[in-house]
Amino acid sequence: MWASFQPALIVARREVRDQFRDWRIIFPIVGLTVFFPFLMNFTATQILDFVKAYGANIIGERLVPFLMMIVGFFPISVSLVIALESFVGEKERGSIEPLLATPLKDWQLYLGKLLSTTVPPLISSYLGMAVYTASLGFQRVRLPDPDLMVLILVLSTVQALVMVSGAVVVSTQATSVRAANLLASFIIIPMAVLIQGESIIMFWGDYRILWLVSLGLVALTFLLVRLGLAHFRREELLGREIDVLNLRWGWRIFKKAFTGNATTVRDWYAHTLPAAVLKLKRSFWVTAGVTLVAAFVGALLVEKYPNLVNAASLAEVDSRTQGLLQAWPLFSVGTLLTIWWQNVRALLIGMLLGAFSMGILGLLPVLATIGFLGYILGLLNLNGGPVLAYFAGFILPHGLLEVPAAILASAAVLQAGALLASPNNHKTVGEVWIASLGEWAKIMVGIVIPLLFVAAAIEAWLTPRIAFWMFK
């Protein structure tokens, strides 16, 4: 195994040596890496002095690790261009043919390039954080705790791995450096949004969640590497000259995945749709298991945050609930459509999130909903409320249809990510993605949307009456 991996290391050493010989690569990375921490140091000092003047020391203490994370992220985004041009850049320069002519296997060549393009972002990120930490020490600014420093180091590392892995995949699929740089926005923008979410968590003060984020990023890195290995073919890299937007080709792939071999609607419901559901068997049970874990986690969070709702607010909620039930419009079509569209929209957002994360974030809407439900039930139990009665009256009538439908739609998104990361010698990444979108649309149109409509009707017309009868 080590002997088969050694050629990849030889490629990586060659690439790293060539990169650090080029002053046009070294100067921007080192110059910006050294300059930016001093800018962040000046910013941190000014903000800390400002917040201390108003007695907000805790905000200042949490601002320092946030700026340290930004310092680690900035050089990664700058040096990402090395990964973006790893394959397509050499193709444009005409230097890729000798490398592809070597007896290296495809996976050895790909891993060698991946390892070599990971080194500059990591070195620049570590260097920037080291300069920033040293400058804070000279300014006698209190440094974060060691465990928090380790967390920020881990976050910066896994973020670099995710961005580089995605950039190398883009480089193997793009036809020009210009196209690769434009496609890089689908890597940088989601990571920037993730940084904003991490900053919110950091100011919140619960750093354990950031460790879970790190684990999720490790899983995403693994899937991106597997995606690149599954679809890397040196013959296709040489033969791909230009990509043409062919809507008819994309529509044919989508239509074939959506309809299958069915010629009528009856045949589609009798054969094509059941076969699609059977394909989701494993993904469905994985999603259902993770959803159940989210419910338990939500219930356990009550022990950490038990005072979010007190007795007075519970009484106010009870009073408002009674008034809502009495004034609930019976057989209101507007209420039905509002509930139905809210649920469909959440699953559409899950599909969009899954498209940027190999299906992982596609589970987020259903996990957030079930986790919040678990927290509410745990809170009721903590305050001596009727948990079973609340569940049976307010959730169970429509939840019997709504929750399985949401799990099924999320499982289709998870399945799409798994298919992208599976080796397929006969289909490109675009073909697999369009076909997966057709499979997801088939599940949505055939099962999920009708089930959500019936569940919305029950939630709008029947659930309030059952709850009012139980709590009268």
C-alpha positions in Angstrom: 0.0 0.0 0.0 2.8 2.4 0.9 4.6 1.5 -2.4 1.5 2.4 -4.4 1.1 5.7 -2.6 4.8 6.7 -3.1 4.3 8.0 -6.7 1.7 10.4 -5.4 4.2 11.8 -2.9 6.8 12.2 -5.7 4.3 14.2 -7.8 3.5 16.3 -4.7 7.2 17.0 -3.9 7.8 18.0 -7.5 4.9 20.4 -7.6 5.7 22.0 -4.2 9.3 22.5 -5.3 8.2 24.2 -8.5 5.7 26.4 -6.6 8.2 27.7 -4.1 10.7 28.5 -6.9 8.3 31.0 -8.5 8.6 34.4 -6.9 5.3 35.4 -8.5 3.6 32.8 -6.2 5.7 33.3 -3.1 5.7 37.1 -3.0 1.8 37.6 -3.0 1.3 34.8 -0.5 4.0 35.8 1.9 3.4 39.6 1.5 -0.3 39.5 2.0 0.0 36.9 4.7 2.4 39.0 6.8 0.6 42.3 6.1 -3.0 41.2 6.8 -2.4 40.1 10.4 -1.0 43.5 11.3 -4.1 45.1 9.9 -6.2 42.7 11.9 -4.1 43.5 15.0 -4.7 47.2 14.5 -8.4 46.6 14.1 -8.6 44.3 17.1 -6.8 46.9 19.3 -9.1 49.7 18.2 -12.2 47.7 18.8 -11.1 46.3 22.1 -10.3 49.8 23.4 -13.7 51.0 22.2 -15.8 48.2 23.8 -13.8 48.4 27.0 -14.7 52.0 27.3 -18.3 50.9 27.6 -17.7 47.9 29.8 -18.2 45.2 27.1 -15.1 43.2 27.9 -16.7 39.8 27.1 -17.4 41.0 23.5 -13.8 42.0 23.1 -12.5 38.7 24.4 -14.6 36.9 21.8 -13.6 39.3 19.1 -9.9 38.2 19.2 -10.5 34.6 18.3 -12.9 35.6 15.5 -10.3 37.9 13.9 -7.7 35.1 14.3 -10.1 32.8 12.3 -10.4 35.5 9.6 -6.6 35.9 9.5 -6.4 32.1 8.9 -9.1 32.2 6.2 -7.8 35.1 4.1 -4.5 33.6 2.8 -6.4 30.4 2.0 -8.7 32.2 -0.3 -5.8 34.1 -1.9 -3.7 31.0 -2.5 -6.7 29.0 -3.8 -5.7 30.0 -7.3 -2.9 27.4 -7.1 -5.4 24.6 -6.7 -7.7 26.1 -9.3 -5.1 25.9 -12.1 -3.5 22.6 -11.0 -4.8 20.7 -14.0 -6.4 23.1 -16.3 -3.5 25.6 -16.0 -1.0 23.1 -17.0 -3.3 22.1 -19.9 -3.3 25.7 -21.1 0.5 26.0 -20.8 1.0 22.8 -22.6 2.9 21.1 -19.8 0.3 18.5 -18.8 1.1 16.0 -21.6 4.4 14.8 -20.2 2.9 14.3 -16.8 -0.1 12.4 -18.1 2.2 10.2 -20.2 3.9 8.8 -17.1 2.9 5.3 -15.9 1.2 6.8 -12.9 -2.3 5.7 -12.2 -5.1 8.3 -12.3 -5.6 8.2 -8.5 -1.9 8.6 -7.9 -1.7 11.6 -10.2 -4.8 13.2 -8.7 -3.7 12.7 -5.1 -0.2 14.0 -5.9 -1.7 17.2 -7.3 -4.1 17.5 -4.4 -1.4 17.2 -1.8 0.8 19.7 -3.5 -1.9 22.3 -3.8 -2.8 21.9 -0.1 0.7 22.9 1.2 0.7 26.6 0.2 -2.7 27.5 1.6 -1.9 25.7 4.9 1.5 27.3 5.3 0.2 30.7 4.5 -2.7 30.2 6.9 -0.5 29.0 9.8 2.0 31.8 9.1 -0.7 34.5 9.2 -2.1 33.2 12.5 1.4 33.0 14.0 2.2 36.6 13.0 -1.2 37.7 14.3 -0.7 35.9 17.6 2.8 37.3 18.0 1.6 40.8 17.3 -1.1 40.5 19.9 1.5 39.3 22.4 3.6 42.3 21.8 0.6 44.5 22.3 -0.1 42.7 25.6 -3.6 41.7 24.4 -5.0 38.7 26.2 -4.8 35.7 24.0 -7.6 33.1 23.8 -7.4 29.9 25.9 -5.2 27.1 24.5 -8.2 24.9 23.7 -9.8 27.7 21.7 -6.5 28.3 19.9 -6.5 24.6 19.0 -10.1 24.8 17.8 -9.3 27.8 15.5 -6.3 25.9 14.1 -8.4 22.9 13.4 -11.2 25.0 11.8 -8.7 26.8 9.5 -7.1 23.4 8.5 -10.4 21.7 7.6 -11.6 24.8 5.8 -8.4 24.8 3.7 -8.9 21.1 2.9 -12.5 21.7 1.8 -11.6 24.6 -0.4 -8.6 23.0 -2.0 -10.5 19.7 -2.6 -13.3 21.5 -4.3 -10.9 23.7 -6.3 -9.0 20.6 -7.6 -12.3 19.1 -8.7 -13.2 22.3 -10.5 -9.8 22.3 -12.2 -10.3 18.8 -13.5 -13.8 19.7 -14.9 -13.1 23.2 -16.3 -11.9 23.8 -19.8 -9.9 27.0 -19.1 -8.4 28.9 -16.1 -10.9 31.7 -16.7 -13.8 29.2 -16.3 -12.1 27.7 -13.2 -11.7 31.1 -11.6 -15.4 31.9 -12.2 -16.5 28.6 -10.8 -14.4 29.2 -7.7 -17.2 31.5 -6.5 -19.2 28.4 -5.7 -16.5 27.5 -3.3 -15.5 30.8 -1.8 -19.1 32.2 -1.3 -20.4 29.2 0.7 -17.3 29.1 2.8 -17.6 32.9 3.5 -21.2 32.2 4.6 -20.0 29.4 6.8 -17.4 31.8 8.4 -20.2 34.2 9.2 -22.2 31.3 10.9 -19.1 30.3 12.8 -18.6 33.9 14.0 -22.2 33.9 15.3 -21.5 30.7 17.2 -18.2 32.1 18.5 -19.8 35.3 19.8 -22.5 33.1 21.3 -19.8 31.4 23.3 -20.7 27.7 22.8 -17.5 26.4 21.1 -18.6 22.8 21.2 -20.8 23.4 18.2 -17.7 24.5 16.3 -16.1 21.1 16.9 -19.2 19.5 15.3 -18.8 21.9 12.4 -15.2 20.7 12.0 -16.3 17.1 11.9 -18.8 18.0 9.2 -16.1 19.7 7.2 -13.9 16.6 7.5 -16.8 14.5 6.1 -17.3 17.0 3.3 -13.5 16.9 2.4 -13.7 13.2 2.2 -16.6 13.3 -0.2 -15.0 16.0 -2.4 -11.8 13.9 -2.6 -13.8 10.9 -3.5 -15.8 12.9 -6.1 -12.6 14.0 -7.7 -11.1 10.5 -7.7 -14.3 9.0 -9.1 -14.6 11.3 -12.1 -10.9 12.0 -12.9 -9.9 10.5 -16.3 -6.7 11.8 -18.0 -8.1 11.0 -21.5 -11.1 13.2 -20.8 -8.9 16.0 -19.5 -6.9 16.1 -22.7 -10.0 15.7 -25.0 -12.2 18.3 -23.3 -11.7 21.6 -25.2 -14.8 23.7 -24.7 -18.1 23.2 -22.9 -21.2 24.3 -24.7 -24.5 25.0 -22.9 -26.7 22.3 -24.4 -30.1 22.7 -22.9 -31.6 19.9 -25.0 -29.0 17.5 -23.8 -29.6 18.5 -20.2 -33.4 18.2 -20.6 -33.1 14.7 -22.1 -31.0 13.5 -19.2 -33.5 15.1 -16.7 -36.5 13.7 -18.5 -35.1 10.2 -18.7 -34.3 10.2 -14.9 -37.8 11.7 -14.1 -40.0 9.5 -16.3 -37.9 6.3 -16.6 -39.4 4.0 -19.1 -43.0 4.9 -18.3 -45.2 6.0 -21.1 -48.3 6.9 -19.1 -49.0 8.4 -15.7 -50.4 5.2 -14.4 -47.3 3.3 -15.5 -45.1 5.9 -13.9 -46.9 5.6 -10.5 -47.1 1.8 -10.8 -43.5 1.0 -11.7 -41.1 4.0 -12.0 -41.9 5.7 -8.7 -41.8 2.5 -6.6 -38.4 1.7 -8.1 -37.2 5.1 -7.2 -38.3 4.7 -3.6 -36.6 1.4 -3.3 -33.3 3.0 -4.4 -33.7 5.4 -1.5 -34.1 2.6 1.1 -30.6 3.0 2.6 -30.6 6.8 2.5 -34.1 6.9 4.0 -33.1 4.9 7.0 -29.9 6.9 7.5 -31.8 10.2 7.3 -34.5 8.8 9.7 -31.8 7.8 12.2 -30.1 11.2 12.1 -33.5 12.9 12.5 -34.2 10.8 15.6 -30.8 11.8 17.0 -31.7 15.5 16.3 -34.8 15.1 18.4 -32.9 13.6 21.3 -30.2 16.4 21.0 -32.9 19.0 21.1 -34.4 17.4 24.2 -31.0 17.3 25.9 -30.4 21.0 25.2 -33.1 21.8 27.7 -30.7 20.9 30.5 -28.2 23.5 29.2 -30.8 26.2 28.4 -33.7 25.6 30.8 -34.5 29.2 31.4 -35.4 30.4 27.9 -39.1 30.0 28.9 -40.3 30.7 32.4 -43.7 30.1 34.0 -45.1 33.5 33.2 -44.2 33.2 29.5 -45.7 29.7 29.5 -48.9 31.0 30.9 -48.9 33.7 28.2 -48.3 31.1 25.5 -51.2 29.0 26.9 -53.5 32.0 26.8 -52.5 32.9 23.2 -52.9 29.3 22.1 -56.4 29.1 23.5 -57.3 32.3 21.7 -55.7 31.1 18.5 -57.7 27.8 18.6 -61.0 29.6 19.1 -60.3 32.1 16.3 -58.8 29.5 13.9 -60.6 29.9 10.5 -62.3 26.6 9.7 -61.7 25.3 6.1 -59.4 28.3 5.2 -57.8 27.6 1.8 -55.3 30.4 2.4 -54.1 28.8 5.6 -53.7 25.4 3.9 -51.7 26.9 1.0 -49.5 28.9 3.4 -48.6 25.8 5.4 -48.1 23.7 2.3 -45.8 26.3 0.7 -43.8 26.8 3.9 -43.0 23.1 4.0 -42.2 22.8 0.3 -40.0 25.9 0.4 -38.0 24.4 3.3 -37.3 21.3 1.3 -36.4 23.3 -1.8 -33.8 25.2 0.4 -32.6 21.8 1.6 -32.0 20.8 -2.0 -30.1 24.0 -2.8 -27.9 23.5 0.3 -27.3 19.9 -0.6 -26.1 20.9 -4.1 -23.2 22.9 -2.5 -22.3 20.3 0.1 -22.5 16.9 -1.5 -25.9 16.3 0.0 -24.8 16.8 3.7 -26.5 20.2 4.3 -29.6 19.0 2.5 -30.6 17.4 5.8 -30.4 20.7 7.7 -34.1 21.8 7.3 -35.6 18.6 8.6 -32.9 18.3 11.4 -33.5 21.8 12.5 -37.3 21.3 12.6 -37.2 18.0 14.5 -34.4 19.3 16.8 -36.5 22.3 17.7 -39.5 20.1 18.3 -37.5 17.9 20.6 -36.4 21.0 22.6 -40.1 22.1 22.9 -41.2 18.7 24.2 -38.2 18.6 26.6 -39.1 22.0 27.9 -42.7 21.0 28.5 -41.5 17.9 30.3 -39.2 20.1 32.4 -42.0 22.4 33.4 -44.4 19.5 34.2 -46.5 20.0 31.0 -48.6 17.3 29.3 -45.9 16.1 26.8 -47.8 13.2 25.4 -51.1 15.1 25.1 -49.3 18.0 23.4 -47.6 15.6 20.9 -50.8 13.8 20.2 -52.9 17.0 19.8 -50.6 19.4 18.1 -48.2 17.3 16.1 -49.2 13.7 15.5 -52.3 14.2 13.3 -50.4 15.9 10.4 -46.9 14.8 11.5 -47.7 11.2 10.4 -47.6 12.4 6.8 -45.4 15.5 7.0 -42.4 14.0 8.8 -42.0 10.9 6.5 -42.4 13.1 3.5 -39.7 15.5 4.7 -37.4 12.6 5.5 -38.0 11.1 2.0 -37.1 14.4 0.3 -34.0 14.8 2.4 -33.0 11.2 1.7 -33.2 12.0 -2.1 -30.8 14.9 -1.6 -28.4 12.7 0.4 -28.6 10.0 -2.3 -27.7 12.6 -4.9 -24.5 13.4 -3.0 -23.6 9.7 -2.6 -24.1 9.2 -6.4 -21.8 12.1 -7.2 -19.1 10.5 -5.0 -19.5 7.1 -6.6 -17.2 6.0 -9.5 -19.0 6.1 -12.8 -16.9 5.6 -16.0 -19.8 6.3 -18.3 -21.1 9.6 -17.0 -19.6 13.0 -16.3 -20.2 15.0 -13.1 -22.8 17.1 -15.0 -24.7 14.0 -16.2 -24.8 12.5 -12.7 -25.9 15.8 -11.1 -28.7 16.4 -13.7 -29.9 12.8 -13.3 -29.9 13.1 -9.5 -31.9 16.3 -9.8 -34.4 14.3 -11.9 -34.6 11.6 -9.3 -35.2 14.1 -6.6 -37.9 15.9 -8.6 -39.6 12.6 -9.3 -39.8 11.9 -5.5 -41.0 15.4 -4.8 -43.7 15.5 -7.5 -44.9 12.0 -7.1 -44.9 11.5 -3.3 -43.6 14.4 -1.2 -45.7 17.3 -2.6 -49.0 15.4 -2.5 -48.3 14.2 1.0 -47.4 17.7 2.2 -50.6 19.0 0.7 -52.7 16.4 2.6 -50.7 17.1 5.8 -51.2 20.8 5.3 -55.0 20.2 5.0 -54.9 18.2 8.2 -52.8 20.8 10.0 -55.1 23.7 8.9 -58.5 22.0 9.3 -58.2 19.0 11.7 -55.2 19.4 14.0 -56.5 22.6 15.7 -59.9 21.0 16.3 -58.3 17.9 17.9 -56.0 20.1 20.0 -58.9 22.4 21.1 -61.0 19.3 22.0 -58.1 17.8 24.0 -57.1 21.0 25.8 -60.6 22.5 26.2 
